[in-house]
Amino acid sequence: MSKDRADPRQRAVPSGRLSRFGQFGRLAGGVAAGMVAEGARKLADGERPRMREMLLTPANVGKVADRLSNLRGAAMKLGQMVSMDAGDVLPPELSEIMARLRENAHHMPQAQLDQVLAREWGRDWRTQFRRFDPRPVAAASIGQVHRALTRDGRELAIKVQYPGIRESIDADVDNVAALLRVSNLLPRGLEIAPLLAEAKRQLADEADYLREGEQMTMFGQLLADDDAVVVPQLDTTLTTRNILAMSFVEGRPIESLETASQEQRDAAMHTLIALVLRELFHFGVMQTDPNFANYRVQPETGRLVLLDFGATRPVGERTAGDYRRLLKAGLAQDRDAVRAAAVAAGFLGAEAVARHQERIDPMIDVILREMNHAGPFDFGDRSFVAALRDQGMEVAADKTSWHLPPADVLFVQRKISGTALLAARLRARVDVRAMVLQEIGPEAG
């Protein structure tokens, strides 16, 4: 048995267009076979099979998660977005399977890693280091991270991009979109071309490590006055478009706070929520990837380490203004104003409101009640989610009223929703209402 086969977490990244296309073909074939088997089972049980139920079986979702984990790149990144953004909407068994895309990425075999490093740094690249750990300390959708010690004693984290990732972005996004269309999960009239174009642009930005280094440096400057967070420092001498070198900052996974005191959990989430508000209303730029792996914590100080700035993007004045108006309407407990602001911002489609206002208004009422509680908001109390999910699923069942918000809103909301999911994971209690009032002005309350 080869070394690569002995380690199930070590799998070569398919880098050629044909090899990646073949992976998608095998994925589609495997899912189709699973659908046929599930349909036959339901017919044998005297049930009428439904397309969605045949597609979204645990076995099929498992195949999708495993294949996307092997492909990595844009394909896996899109899967991570779905698994994060779905939040409490996916059934529990499917949420658990999709979580593999956030937690179980494969890493490159040594031979493939050596090829990438030699191409970027030259064949004698090892002479620059006293130590370069060949096994990555982290592996994600676009690259993997190694710990290294330079000849002059600098402790670095080296993020190495998987080969072929940048060149495969357009094809991967198109292939994922084709799978969605074939699956009949998207309504025929829904225009997703603008979103696909934006996804390609965003992913191309994330695959440019020179750009990410600039964004990381910018955030280090923006947050220089914040003692609650740490941003690694860029090493310009070793950074290339495909390799990002930065200072290694010790820290534990943010999820390790689950067993910490309530005070520690609350403090961490207060810091992250405050960061979101500063990004939205002051910085005019936001790191829009809320993946839990992008946050680490230093137990001895409580400081949070911020990682991965590839998904950093500008926040336009219009988008910030839309959120400001929406929050002001919410704090004023004005349901009609909230509905109107949500439509104006693109959160809601006018068609959905016209067809389903009797379901949308109760959802707004739930949100107004929750956001206007006096004192800390208990993110660990998810009792209100069921009502939102039930009403939301009924609205979503009407595909004719589906609506895609503007890309800027989607990316900002992804950061907000992901931050809320982390707060729920940590069962944090934070006075979000007071924080929002401080940002948008007391006249809102």
Secondary structure by P-SEA (a helix, b strand, c coil): ccccccccccccccccaaaaaaaaaaaaaaaaaaaaaaaaaaaaacbbbbaaaaaacaaaaaaaaaaaaaaccaaaaaaaaaaaaacccccaaaaaaacccccbbbbbcaaaaaaaaaaaccccccccccccccccccccccbbbbbbccccbbbbbbbbbccccccaaaaaaaaaaaaaaaaccccccccaaaaaaaaaaaaaaaacaaaaaaaaaaaaaaacccccbbbbbbbcccccccbbbccbbbbccccccccccaaaaaaaaaaaaaaaaaaaccccccccccccccbbbcccccbbbbcccccbbbbcaaaaaaaaaaaaaaaaccaaaaaaaaaaaccccaaaaaccaaaaaaaaaaaaaaaacccccccccccaaaaaaaaaaaaaccccccccccaaaaaaaaaaaaaaaaaaaaccccaaaaaaaaacccccc
